[in-house]
Amino acid sequence: MRISTQQIYSQSVFNMQQSQVKLAELNEQIATGKRIQSPSDDPVGAAQIVALNEELAQLEKYESNIGYAQNSLDLEETVIEDINIAMDKMSELAVQAGNTTLSDNDRQSIANELRELTEYVAGLMNTQTASGEYIFAGSQGHTQPFVQDGSGQYQYQGDDGQREIQVGASYLMPMGDAGADVFMAVSGELEVSLLGSDTSHLTVSVEDQDAADALFNSSGDLNLSITQDGGGNYSYSLLDSAGNPLGDPALSNIAFTPPETLEHEGVSLTLNPTGPVDTTLRAETPQHSILDVALELADALEQPVTDGESQQAVSDAVAKALTDIDSAQEQLLATTTHIGARGGALEKQLDSNLELQLITKTTLSSIEDTDLTTAITELQLEQTLLEASQVVFGQVTGMSLFDYIR
Amino acid sequence: MSNLLNIGSQSLQSNTYALSVTGQNIANVNTAGYSRQTVEFSSHAALGGSYTSLERVTSNYLTQQVWADQSVYSKADSYASKMEVLDNLLAADGTNLSDALDSYFSALQNAVDDPTSSPNRELLLAELEALGNSFQQMDRLLEDQQNLIDSQLESSADQVNQLAANIAYLNGAIQQAEAQGNPDAALLDQRDELVGELAEYLDLQVVEQGSSGYSLYLDNGQPLVVGTTAGSLSTTFDSSDLTHTALQLNFGGQQSAVHDDSIGGLIGGLLAYRSDLDGAQNEVDLMALTFIDSMNQQQLAGMDLNSEMGSALFNDINSSSLMNGRLTPTLDNTTSLSKGWVEITDPSALTGAEYELEITGSDSFTLVDQSSGQSLKSSAMNQVSSLDQLTDGSYYADWNSGELVVAVDGMQIHLEASSVLAQGDSFSIDPTHDAAASMELALIDGSQLALASPIRVSPASDNQGTLQASATVTDPTSSTFTTTEKALSPPLEVVFSNSEPPTYSVYDTSDPDNPVPLVVDGSPLTDQLYSSGEAIALNGFSITLTGEASPGDRISFSYNENGVSDNRNALAFSAMQSEDLMHGESWQSAYASLIEQVGTDTKNAQLQSTASLSVLQSSEQAKASLVGVNLDEEAAKLVQYQQAYQASAQLISTSQTLFETLLDAV
């Protein structure tokens, strides 16, 4: 075996270079704190880092979404609380107005106060966020939800939309409530309408609210069909929404001569057809807000009390108002409970979110970050190796036969 | 026996020569490619004294081994060092597309939280633009790499040509020197050194052919240097992919294509890298294409802040310039196409592969998937008689007029020629061509972002059951459900009966006082059996009812005019982050796979580079230990020859003394 002088140099230099490359890598790992400088250092780890970073970005976003949801729930709760306090006041005023010893003037001032409170509550129901979004308008955040119409009644202009916010990977939290659900809590009287191509020769009215309500709740939309045979004789059938005749005996193909009045379960129909008719009877219960209740009471209080009858009218109005305020407050309470439940759920979600963030960060760190102890140990080892190579290089190249030839 | 004086002077000359050879060795201790020389002494019986001859220490076998190992190492090294660039590019902080997507989806969440906020919308739009820029930037960086490969191929070809010419020249010079009986070791060393340099660029077979010197052949037998004739490499367009530079070999007036897989060396490494780069580019393009299309479709299915239906977010993936760019006729085709384009019909079905369509007969073709190598013959596909019957895996052809449409893997390939399509013609198809580069935002105003659903769902306030409903647009492209502006056509109402189990009917409430049953596909939707959670297909959209229904419960559906606070479509945008919209993966997991793939390839390339370097080093060591100069050895020889010289001089001196002694005696 022989070795050439060039080899001695090139081999030593190569080895020292390798050591220096390794040292530079370790230096970078320690300086940046990152074990993986490029994906090829650990391809599987690099792919995991992408996935974990994605997860972390989502978790951080969910966290800020939770904060946003909490803020808007807080706002909603505050507004509802204020409205509730105003309703307590309305309730107090109504009780006060029921006092028979009051004069017309006293009632007038109560009415005035009621009107002011109504405006205050209407303002609260039309609360806007800092960015100008009406919080109780459903999906129509740029539309003022409670607007007084020509007759002085407040109409709801929004819809039932409820925005959902992503607070977890597969957890959407409804944020806010539509005004229709929170405030339109006072049921009016059941109304029955006739739907069909020609309903002009029919009229319908509700004689007994409770009976009619029960009828429609169990039967759905009713179908009234009037047929005419060859001799021009009329007969009618009244069917429930499944197509079964109502009544016992069944109201099926009952012959009649117009005009005829038909009564069934509190619903009264007059039939005066000029030909066959097929029509649908639909019951609807209009919902009102507390605003209408207060205004109605104010209207009643402004009527002068002259006799027992007008005194009774005031008492009736007060009694109705108290019932209505009660049901409106019940609805507010339900909403507040709901908000509280959502707030609690958000808290829990936040906790688990933070825990998940911690786990993800820990995992990410274990893949991505330099293990300093190992890295520094390796660095020292590599340093020792390099120093040794350098010493050996000096000694090996320092030896030459020429030194000994004189 | 010759006299002492003659022997002495002969010996003196021999040793002087030996000393000069030693000097030559010492002088060339650092010369690259220098083979040490030794002096052989021989005695001459008749004339007496010693005679010398010069030996160039070399081993043909070891030299060839070094050349072969050099090619292998150069290929591995150039491939690895290039892959490292791609590797860093994909995952680096500024260019990582997954980070860009994270940033976009995060901005989207702000808009989900508050869709009425103009700043949120503008921010989202800005993020979308930034995302488009990230894709374009990635595309440019990858394209720069392609250009770099092209220019390196060109400069490598120049180097190869120069080296080949020099080797051919040296072949001649060496031949001449030998013919004159004056062989020159330096020329041999030089030629070996040049062959070594050439082996860095490509894989060579070196054959020593007697007096005509070295003949060099490429790995597949194509000649590069024969005797004093040198061939040359030149660059040209790749006939099947005009965006790529290909190499061709010119030898003796003949031109032949050089195939990627046979070339080896640094050039082979470049070409190997190019195929990885193509794969990465296709993946990035596919990601851009599926992203653009999904966003556009979702945007079309939504309603903007002005209660208008959304318009496309990005430029259409099927614009005519993009469709035309996806198809390239091969250079040597005989048919001239009047039109040829590729339309993407289902981006999620795209595989990211490129294809080659070859006309194999008067009424047949073969489609080859370039990445899997699988070929699909027309005989295995279903031929349909009109264009609107085309589904994936079928084709329409009017062979006589030269029209062919092939539907496969989520795309339709259209060929229209003025006459019949010639047999043997082929077309290369790159379905994702330019997708990332074309990622331009088409919206300019944040209010145009369609974050709301166009369909308002309103349950009646006096419903008794727990009924809830949702609506999904199923036909965003033609939006048949809103033929009149800002109106559902027609507005609908679902009404439940008191049947057991519950049934529902869907009414058209265009006239609210006279609802009429809605007719879908020819049958009225009356008395339908209710099943909670089942989607009910309507006119261009579907509704899903859940919960318990009571008799008379109603839900109406209308156009969501003024629904500015609605974020249902924004939630659908957001859900795409985890949907499998790109060959069965989500975008970011596909990107992670790409990073992993490139990372693994790079790591393997690095390992291979290190391994082939040690192989090269060990064969270089073997050669160097035989032919390299060792100074201590030369020092010893110096002493050895010097002493022999002194002794020879002593011979002359002795001879003189003897002569003088003789004279004195006379």
HADDOCK unambig.tbl for C-alpha pairs under 7 A between the chains (distance, minus, plus):
assign (segid A and resid 2 and name CA) (segid B and resid 625 and name CA) 5.45 0.50 0.50
assign (segid A and resid 3 and name CA) (segid B and resid 625 and name CA) 4.54 0.50 0.50
assign (segid A and resid 3 and name CA) (segid B and resid 630 and name CA) 6.63 0.50 0.50
assign (segid A and resid 4 and name CA) (segid B and resid 624 and name CA) 6.32 0.50 0.50
assign (segid A and resid 4 and name CA) (segid B and resid 625 and name CA) 5.43 0.50 0.50
assign (segid A and resid 4 and name CA) (segid B and resid 628 and name CA) 4.74 0.50 0.50
assign (segid A and resid 4 and name CA) (segid B and resid 629 and name CA) 5.00 0.50 0.50
assign (segid A and resid 4 and name CA) (segid B and resid 630 and name CA) 4.36 0.50 0.50
assign (segid A and resid 5 and name CA) (segid B and resid 629 and name CA) 6.10 0.50 0.50
assign (segid A and resid 5 and name CA) (segid B and resid 630 and name CA) 4.66 0.50 0.50
assign (segid A and resid 5 and name CA) (segid B and resid 631 and name CA) 6.13 0.50 0.50
assign (segid A and resid 6 and name CA) (segid B and resid 29 and name CA) 7.00 0.50 0.50
assign (segid A and resid 6 and name CA) (segid B and resid 30 and name CA) 6.65 0.50 0.50
assign (segid A and resid 7 and name CA) (segid B and resid 624 and name CA) 6.97 0.50 0.50
assign (segid A and resid 38 and name CA) (segid B and resid 87 and name CA) 6.52 0.50 0.50
assign (segid A and resid 38 and name CA) (segid B and resid 88 and name CA) 5.41 0.50 0.50
assign (segid A and resid 38 and name CA) (segid B and resid 91 and name CA) 6.99 0.50 0.50
assign (segid A and resid 39 and name CA) (segid B and resid 87 and name CA) 6.19 0.50 0.50
assign (segid A and resid 39 and name CA) (segid B and resid 91 and name CA) 6.82 0.50 0.50
assign (segid A and resid 39 and name CA) (segid B and resid 595 and name CA) 6.68 0.50 0.50
assign (segid A and resid 39 and name CA) (segid B and resid 596 and name CA) 6.93 0.50 0.50
assign (segid A and resid 39 and name CA) (segid B and resid 599 and name CA) 4.82 0.50 0.50
assign (segid A and resid 40 and name CA) (segid B and resid 87 and name CA) 6.73 0.50 0.50
assign (segid A and resid 40 and name CA) (segid B and resid 599 and name CA) 3.91 0.50 0.50
assign (segid A and resid 40 and name CA) (segid B and resid 600 and name CA) 5.89 0.50 0.50
assign (segid A and resid 40 and name CA) (segid B and resid 602 and name CA) 5.60 0.50 0.50
assign (segid A and resid 40 and name CA) (segid B and resid 603 and name CA) 4.90 0.50 0.50
assign (segid A and resid 41 and name CA) (segid B and resid 603 and name CA) 6.94 0.50 0.50
assign (segid A and resid 43 and name CA) (segid B and resid 596 and name CA) 4.63 0.50 0.50
assign (segid A and resid 43 and name CA) (segid B and resid 599 and name CA) 4.70 0.50 0.50
assign (segid A and resid 43 and name CA) (segid B and resid 600 and name CA) 5.39 0.50 0.50
assign (segid A and resid 44 and name CA) (segid B and resid 596 and name CA) 5.76 0.50 0.50
assign (segid A and resid 46 and name CA) (segid B and resid 596 and name CA) 6.50 0.50 0.50
assign (segid A and resid 47 and name CA) (segid B and resid 592 and name CA) 4.59 0.50 0.50
assign (segid A and resid 47 and name CA) (segid B and resid 593 and name CA) 6.37 0.50 0.50
assign (segid A and resid 47 and name CA) (segid B and resid 595 and name CA) 6.18 0.50 0.50
assign (segid A and resid 47 and name CA) (segid B and resid 596 and name CA) 5.31 0.50 0.50
assign (segid A and resid 50 and name CA) (segid B and resid 98 and name CA) 6.84 0.50 0.50
assign (segid A and resid 50 and name CA) (segid B and resid 592 and name CA) 5.82 0.50 0.50
assign (segid A and resid 51 and name CA) (segid B and resid 589 and name CA) 6.74 0.50 0.50
assign (segid A and resid 51 and name CA) (segid B and resid 592 and name CA) 6.95 0.50 0.50
assign (segid A and resid 54 and name CA) (segid B and resid 102 and name CA) 6.14 0.50 0.50
assign (segid A and resid 57 and name CA) (segid B and resid 102 and name CA) 6.40 0.50 0.50
assign (segid A and resid 61 and name CA) (segid B and resid 106 and name CA) 6.20 0.50 0.50
assign (segid A and resid 65 and name CA) (segid B and resid 113 and name CA) 6.86 0.50 0.50
assign (segid A and resid 131 and name CA) (segid B and resid 117 and name CA) 6.55 0.50 0.50
assign (segid A and resid 133 and name CA) (segid B and resid 116 and name CA) 7.00 0.50 0.50
assign (segid A and resid 139 and name CA) (segid B and resid 563 and name CA) 4.64 0.50 0.50
assign (segid A and resid 139 and name CA) (segid B and resid 564 and name CA) 6.04 0.50 0.50
assign (segid A and resid 139 and name CA) (segid B and resid 565 and name CA) 4.46 0.50 0.50
assign (segid A and resid 139 and name CA) (segid B and resid 566 and name CA) 4.83 0.50 0.50
assign (segid A and resid 140 and name CA) (segid B and resid 562 and name CA) 5.27 0.50 0.50
assign (segid A and resid 140 and name CA) (segid B and resid 563 and name CA) 4.39 0.50 0.50
assign (segid A and resid 140 and name CA) (segid B and resid 564 and name CA) 5.43 0.50 0.50
assign (segid A and resid 140 and name CA) (segid B and resid 565 and name CA) 5.69 0.50 0.50
assign (segid A and resid 141 and name CA) (segid B and resid 564 and name CA) 5.82 0.50 0.50
assign (segid A and resid 141 and name CA) (segid B and resid 565 and name CA) 5.07 0.50 0.50
assign (segid A and resid 142 and name CA) (segid B and resid 564 and name CA) 6.68 0.50 0.50
assign (segid A and resid 160 and name CA) (segid B and resid 458 and name CA) 5.98 0.50 0.50
assign (segid A and resid 161 and name CA) (segid B and resid 566 and name CA) 6.96 0.50 0.50
assign (segid A and resid 163 and name CA) (segid B and resid 566 and name CA) 5.99 0.50 0.50
assign (segid A and resid 163 and name CA) (segid B and resid 567 and name CA) 6.27 0.50 0.50
assign (segid A and resid 165 and name CA) (segid B and resid 112 and name CA) 6.71 0.50 0.50
assign (segid A and resid 165 and name CA) (segid B and resid 113 and name CA) 5.95 0.50 0.50
assign (segid A and resid 195 and name CA) (segid B and resid 513 and name CA) 5.07 0.50 0.50
assign (segid A and resid 195 and name CA) (segid B and resid 514 and name CA) 5.19 0.50 0.50
assign (segid A and resid 196 and name CA) (segid B and resid 513 and name CA) 6.33 0.50 0.50
assign (segid A and resid 196 and name CA) (segid B and resid 514 and name CA) 4.38 0.50 0.50
assign (segid A and resid 196 and name CA) (segid B and resid 515 and name CA) 6.94 0.50 0.50
assign (segid A and resid 197 and name CA) (segid B and resid 514 and name CA) 5.45 0.50 0.50
assign (segid A and resid 217 and name CA) (segid B and resid 551 and name CA) 6.23 0.50 0.50
assign (segid A and resid 217 and name CA) (segid B and resid 552 and name CA) 6.80 0.50 0.50
assign (segid A and resid 218 and name CA) (segid B and resid 498 and name CA) 6.78 0.50 0.50
assign (segid A and resid 218 and name CA) (segid B and resid 551 and name CA) 6.03 0.50 0.50
assign (segid A and resid 219 and name CA) (segid B and resid 498 and name CA) 5.45 0.50 0.50
assign (segid A and resid 219 and name CA) (segid B and resid 551 and name CA) 5.88 0.50 0.50
assign (segid A and resid 220 and name CA) (segid B and resid 497 and name CA) 5.55 0.50 0.50
assign (segid A and resid 220 and name CA) (segid B and resid 498 and name CA) 5.92 0.50 0.50
assign (segid A and resid 220 and name CA) (segid B and resid 551 and name CA) 4.29 0.50 0.50
assign (segid A and resid 220 and name CA) (segid B and resid 552 and name CA) 3.56 0.50 0.50
assign (segid A and resid 221 and name CA) (segid B and resid 552 and name CA) 5.43 0.50 0.50
assign (segid A and resid 241 and name CA) (segid B and resid 497 and name CA) 4.70 0.50 0.50
assign (segid A and resid 241 and name CA) (segid B and resid 498 and name CA) 5.75 0.50 0.50
assign (segid A and resid 242 and name CA) (segid B and resid 497 and name CA) 5.50 0.50 0.50
assign (segid A and resid 242 and name CA) (segid B and resid 498 and name CA) 5.38 0.50 0.50
assign (segid A and resid 242 and name CA) (segid B and resid 499 and name CA) 4.79 0.50 0.50
assign (segid A and resid 284 and name CA) (segid B and resid 462 and name CA) 6.98 0.50 0.50
assign (segid A and resid 285 and name CA) (segid B and resid 462 and name CA) 6.21 0.50 0.50
assign (segid A and resid 400 and name CA) (segid B and resid 632 and name CA) 6.30 0.50 0.50
assign (segid A and resid 401 and name CA) (segid B and resid 632 and name CA) 5.29 0.50 0.50
assign (segid A and resid 401 and name CA) (segid B and resid 635 and name CA) 6.35 0.50 0.50
assign (segid A and resid 402 and name CA) (segid B and resid 635 and name CA) 6.22 0.50 0.50
